[in-house]
Amino acid sequence: MKIKLLLLISMVFIGFIVITTSNAVASNYDIGVKKGDSFIWKCNICDKEKMEDLFGKNWNSNGTGLFEDLKRGNQMRLWITKTNKDLKIYNPKSQKNEEFFSITFRKWTWTSDDKWGDYDYIDQITHFCDPKDYSDDFIFLNCAPIWLPLPLDDYLKDIDLYEGYSIDARSISAISCEIQKYDLKGDYPTEYVKIHAMYNDQGILRSYKLYIENHQIIVEIVLEDKSILPIIEFFIPVILIIFYIGIIYFIYKKILIG
C-alpha cells in the first residue's frame, strides 16, 4: 500500500514539474513581440532642470532614445510593423556581418494628445542574436532599452555589461544600473545616479526610474495598462502548487480509506 501511494505521489510531482517548466526550456533567444503589438508609456515624473544638470543640455535630444522630447504628463507610443530574426549588419568589432534581431515600428514621440493622430516617424531597434557580440563593458542607451530579446535574463547575463549593472530575475525581470560621477563620455553624470528598469514577459519596458543619491526620483516612466501582469505572473504558480497539493491529499485519503 505504501509503495502504491509513493508511486502515485511521484507521478503527480513529475507532472507538476513538467507543467511548470515547459515554458522555460527554450535554449535559443527569440523576439517576444509581434506585428500589430502597440505599447504606450506615460511619464509621471521628469525634472528637466536636474536632468540637464546631470547629463547636459542635449539629454533629451538623443535621436530615438527613451528621453526624446520627454515631458511630465506626456505619453509615447510604439506600434510594431515588422519583426526580423536574421537581419545581418556589419559589426566593426568582429569585422564581419553579424545576425541581429530587429523590430520596426511607428513611433509617436512624447505628446499630451491622447488622440495620437499621425505617427512622427518609422524606426527600428536591433539587438545581436548572440549577446556575446556586444562590446566589452557595454552600456545601453539611457542605460535600459525599450525592448530586449527573450529569455531576457539569460540574454543580459551573456553580455559583458558595465560594472554598475545588476540583474534581478527573482520574480520580475529587472535591470539596475549604478553610474558613478563622471563615469560616462563627456564627464557625465555630474553626480551619482541609479537607474531601475522592469520588463514584462514580452521583453518590453514596464517601468523606468532614474534616481540620484538621496533616492529622489528624477525620471519615472511606466507602461500603460500593464500593471496587472505581475500579479497574474505571481498567482499562476501559487494556484498550480495548491492544485497539486490538493490532488496529493485526495489520493492519500482515497488509498488510506480504501
N, C-alpha and C positions, 0 to 999 in steps of 0.2 A: 504493500500500500504506500509506504514512504517513497519507494523508487518511482512509482507511478506519479505521485504528487510532485516529486522533484523534476521529473521529465516534463510534465505539463507546465510547471513554472518556468523551466528553462526555455521551452518553446515560446511562451508568451514574452519572456525577456528578450530573446533573439528577435522576435517580431518587432518589439518596441525599438530596439537598436537600429534595425533596418529602416524603419519608417523615419526616425528622427535624423538619420544620417544620409538619407537618399538625396537630399538637396545639397550636400556638402562634399560629394565625391568627385566633382569635376576638377580635372587637373589642369585644364587649359584656361587661359584668360579669355574673356568674352565681353561683348557690349551689352549692357543691361537695358538700354533704351531702344526704342524702335521708331520708325517713321510715323508721324502723326502725334507723337507724345508732345504735350505742351506743359511748360513749367513757368510759374510766376513767383517771383520773390518780392518781399516788401522790406524796405529799410526802416527799421524802428528807431535807430539812433545813428546820427552822423555829426560828429563835432568837426566841422570843416577847418576851423582855425587850428585846432590841435593837430589834425592830420597834416596840415601844411607845415606846422612846426616840426612834426616828426619826419616827414618824407619829402618836403619841398613843395614848391608851388604847383608842380605838374603831377601831383599824387593821383588826381582823378582824371587824367587825360592819357592813360597808358593804352591806347588802342582798344583792343577787345577785352580788356580785363574787367574784373568784377566791379571795380571802382569807377568805371567810365561814367562821368556826369552824375555820380552818386549824390543823393539828396534825401534828407529825412522825410518820411511820409510817402515817398515815391515808390513806384513798382517797376520791375524789369521782367520781360517775358522772352522765353525761347520756345520756338516751335520747330521740332525736328523734321527735316525734309528728306534726309538720306543718312544711312549708316554704311560704313565700309570697313571690312575686317582685314583687307590685304592691300591697303594703299602703300605704294612704295615711294619713298622720299630719300634723297641723298643725305647721308649723315657725315658731316665733316670729321667727327671723331673716329669713325671706322674707315672713312674714305670709300664708302660703297653705299648702294641703295639698301635701305632697311625697310622692313614691313611695319606699318602703322595701323592702329585703329583710328577711325575718324567718324565724327558726327558733323553733318552740315545742317545749319538751322537758320531760320529767320529770327532776327533779334529786334526787339523793341527796347531801346535804352531807357534808363530810369525816367519815369514820367508820372505825373499826377492825373493823367487822363485814363480812367479805367475803361473807356470805350475802345482804346488801343488804336483803331484806325490802321493806316498803312504802316508796315514794319519799316525800321530805319535802314537795315541792310541785311544781306546774307553773309554768313561767316562760317568758319569751320574750327573745331577743336580736334587736335590729334594727340595720340599717345603711342609710344613704342609698343609693338606687340610683345617684345621681350623687354621687360623693365630694366634689365641689366645694361641695356644700350644707353641709358641716361648717363650724363657726365657725372664725375665724382663730386661729392659734396653739393648735390643738386638742391635748388630752392625753386618751388613752383611760383608762378606769377601770383602775386598777392598772398603767397605762402600756402594757399589751398585752392585747387582748381574747382571749377563748377561741376565737372564730371570726371569720373575715373572708371577704368575697366574693372570687371569683376573676375574672381573674388577680390574685393578691394583691399582687404588687409594683407593677403598674400602678395598682391601686386606691389603694395607700398613697401613691404619688408624686403623685396628684391631690388629696390632702388637704393643706391648709395646716397641717402639723404643728408642734408646739412645736419650737423651735430645737435642742433637745437630741437629737432623733430622727435616726437614720440607718438606711438600709435596705440589706440585703445580699442580692442575688439571684444571686450567682455560682454557687452550687451548690444551696443550700438556702435557701428564703425565711426571712429573719430580720429582726427589729427590734431595734435597740439604742436605749436612751434614757438619757441622762445628765442628772441633775437636780441643780442646784446648791443649796447650803444656802439655806433659807427661800424657795425659788422657787415653792412651792405655797401654796394657800389655807391660812390658819391658821398661817403661819410654819413650814411643814414642807417637806421633811425637816429635821431638826436638824443634818444634815451631808450631804456629797455622797453620792449613791447612783447606781448604774448598774444598769439592767435589760436583760437579753438574752433575747429570746424567739424560738423557732424554730417553724415551721409545716410541716405535711405538705401533700400535694397536694390535700387536701380543704379547705384553709384552716383546719384545726383546730390548736390549740396543741399542739406536740410537747414543748416544754420551756420552762421559765421559771426564770431565775436572777436574784436580786437581790443585788448586791454593795455593799460600802462601799469607801472609798478605798484600803485596803490589800489589795484583792482578796479579802477574806474574804466567803464566801458566807453570806448571812443566810437566804435562802429558795431552795429548789430544788424544783421540781415537774416531773414527767415523765409523758408519756402512756404507759400500759402497753402492752406487746406491739406496739410500732410501731418498734422500733429497727432492724429490717432494711430499712425503706423507703429510707433514704438510700443504702444500699449498692446496692439494686436500681436506684434512680434514676441512680446513677453508672455502673453497669456496662452498662446497656442501650445508651447511645450509643457506649460503647467497643466493644461487641460488633458494633454496626452498622458502625462505621468499619473494624474488622478484616475483616468480611464483604465489604465493598465493595472494600477493597484487594485481597483475595483474588480477587474477580471480575475486577478490572482486570488483575491479574497473569496470571490464566488466559487472558483474551482476548489479552493481549500475546504470551504463549507460543504460543497457537494460531496467531495470524497470522504470528508470526516463523518458526515451524516449518513451517506450511502454505504 
